Amino acid sequence: MMYSNFTEAIRRKFEEAWLAGETKGKYEGILEGKLEDARKMLAKQLPEDLIMEITNLSREQLDELKAELKNKQ
């Protein structure tokens, strides 16, 4: 069966959207893992520079995490 140009274009857009969603989900999962590791390191009172080096989190991300943890107390 031959696809029309229109059908092929729609199929490609669907694949691109699916792959973008899959990539986004993987990124979110990786980030959540890094944040969980950082939470544990903060609980152990490891130096923040070391936490950022190990997790590759930015200063802003670490500060947001610390604020979140402080609000939960």
Secondary structure, DSSP 8 states (H G I E B T S, - for coil): ----HHHHHHHHHHHHHHHHHHHHHHHHHHHHHHHHHHHHHHHTT--HHHHHHHH---HHHHHHHHHHHHHH-
